[in-house]
Amino acid sequence: MDIHALQQIVHQTRDARRKQTLPKLSPADRDQLIHKYHPDFRASAFRPIRFGPNVGDKTAIELATLLEGDSSIVDGFDLTPHYTTDVLVVGGGGAGCAAALHAHGAGAKVMLATKLRLGDSNSVMAQGGMQISVAPEDSPVTHFVDTLKGGHMQNDHQLLKVMVEEGPSIAKWLLSLGVLFDRDGDGNLHVKKGGGSSKPRLLTCSDYTGLEIMRVLKDEVLNQKIQLLEFCAAVELTSDEKGNCTGAIFKDLDNQRHVVVAAKSVILATGGIGRLHIQGFPTSNHYGATGDGLCLSYRLGAKLMHVDTFQYHPSGAVYPEQLIGALVTEGIRSEGGHLVNAKGERFVNELDTRDVVSASIIRECEEGRGIRTMSGRIGVWLDTPLLDAASGPCNRSCCLRL
Ligand SMILES: Cc1cc2nc3c(=O)[nH]c(=O)nc-3n(C[C@H](O)[C@H](O)[C@H](O)COP(=O)(O)OP(=O)(O)OC[C@H]3O[C@@H](n4cnc5c(N)ncnc54)[C@H](O)[C@@H]3O)c2cc1C
């Protein structure tokens, strides 16, 4: 269909769509949808891992190949440490900086080593916000239940409990360090509704939440004079005769030399695997997100969890070509953006869980209700002008445009 004809349809159907309330899917409908359309269920994209702690477990071909890769460290490598520390943190994103600061605060000697510059990470790109139950009508229990549902009850309950219970104290800690979370007119923290949640609990810093959090965390790491190794990629973990981790070997990307660090504890905070481009999907992940931590710990004997499931963010740009894969934050849908097919119809509750929204978009595209871009790709329309209509004169998004 001609893009201008489609714009007409989008315009003509807008008022009717605004009055529509689409229910979230029941568990049975959700299961049926994702089994048919979610990329996790494309059998040909998965294969069993051939050896190691997860032998026989099916995972994405790209990850299986990575885990089975050879070490670049050869026999006879000189393991004499260049540095010795109490806590070695590998990774300079939000998790790494927070871990380093907490260990330092507890009195440990800490070294933070990271592949690129300190802060060059996915954390710095997070836009939509951070889910923490701080609103009076919310609670860690509600957060727990929402997250459990979103995770199809497969979540590690203990980890989840820690996350929801400690979230509010982490928000307080970030505030105390100087993170400028958005506030309402009375000065209270402002929370927005995110996908898959029953209560508003997204703490935001406009649409650059990660950048603001990392501004402060990076400053604090520097301020506390935590020892840094930048442009050093961990290429192997070292271990003692019992198999306990004793440190890591890094490759200095500036001079290609190896650096050995011995540590009493090693914290891996190397982030995700977006840059493996599983099933050829585009990504907005930073270039360091290549699953290194998974591979390093696997070689040391750690069994990986949930290797059969990956998160696909539902909304990324499909046109123009130079923006392919650029993230369109969930915040747009949370503020009232509509996902619209070629018939001008909404086809999913935009704030359903990400697996449901992604699978629904793929269904529309595969069943011929997608929209062909001028460069020949298929996508759906994200109708945003109604954000303007929904915004009152004092709405924050209005102020941003001034
Ligand atoms: C565009 C975008 C928007 C997002 N928006 C949101 C959002 O609104 N809300 C939300 O909750 N989440 C969001 N996310 C996800 C969120 O950013 C991540 O889940 C989170 O930041 C992960 O933090 P991390 O510290 O574990 O990993 P990262 O922030 O990716 O940090 C990993 C660090 O490890 C380093 N590293 C990797 N390999 C090695 C190695 N071998 N040796 C040494 N260092 C290594 C990297 O260079 C990097 O510094 C978004 C992600 C992206 C990409």
The ligand as a Gaussian input file, in Angstrom:
#p B3LYP/6-31G(d) Opt

LIG

0 1
 C       18.663000       1.293000      23.814000
 C       18.363000       0.594000      25.115000
 C       17.354000       1.067000      25.939000
 C       17.061000       0.431000      27.144000
 N       16.078000       0.949000      27.946000
 C       15.841000       0.381000      29.168000
 C       14.905000       0.955000      30.067000
 O       14.280000       1.961000      29.794000
 N       14.722000       0.350000      31.275000
 C       15.429000      -0.772000      31.641000
 O       15.235000      -1.278000      32.764000
 N       16.324000      -1.324000      30.800000
 C       16.550000      -0.776000      29.601000
 N       17.474000      -1.333000      28.746000
 C       18.218000      -2.499000      29.230000
 C       19.276000      -2.049000      30.238000
 O       20.016000      -1.002000      29.672000
 C       20.204000      -3.203000      30.594000
 O       19.467000      -4.318000      31.033000
 C       21.157000      -2.808000      31.711000
 O       21.703000      -1.548000      31.474000
 C       22.250000      -3.827000      31.844000
 O       23.235000      -3.321000      32.736000
 P       24.591000      -4.071000      32.896000
 O       25.483000      -3.235000      33.740000
 O       24.314000      -5.475000      33.316000
 O       25.182000      -4.186000      31.396000
 P       25.780000      -3.026000      30.488000
 O       25.237000      -1.725000      30.875000
 O       25.677000      -3.428000      29.061000
 O       27.326000      -3.050000      30.903000
 C       28.170000      -4.123000      30.545000
 C       29.591000      -3.634000      30.623000
 O       30.474000      -4.747000      30.517000
 C       31.519000      -4.419000      29.611000
 N       32.066000      -5.667000      29.076000
 C       31.456000      -6.556000      28.231000
 N       32.277000      -7.594000      27.973000
 C       33.416000      -7.351000      28.679000
 C       34.665000      -8.037000      28.816000
 N       34.908000      -9.183000      28.176000
 N       35.621000      -7.500000      29.587000
 C       35.420000      -6.328000      30.237000
 N       34.266000      -5.628000      30.154000
 C       33.288000      -6.143000      29.388000
 C       30.861000      -3.528000      28.577000
 O       31.782000      -2.778000      27.832000
 C       29.976000      -2.669000      29.491000
 O       30.708000      -1.624000      30.050000
 C       17.784000      -0.719000      27.530000
 C       18.795000      -1.213000      26.695000
 C       19.086000      -0.562000      25.510000
 C       20.180000      -1.104000      24.645000

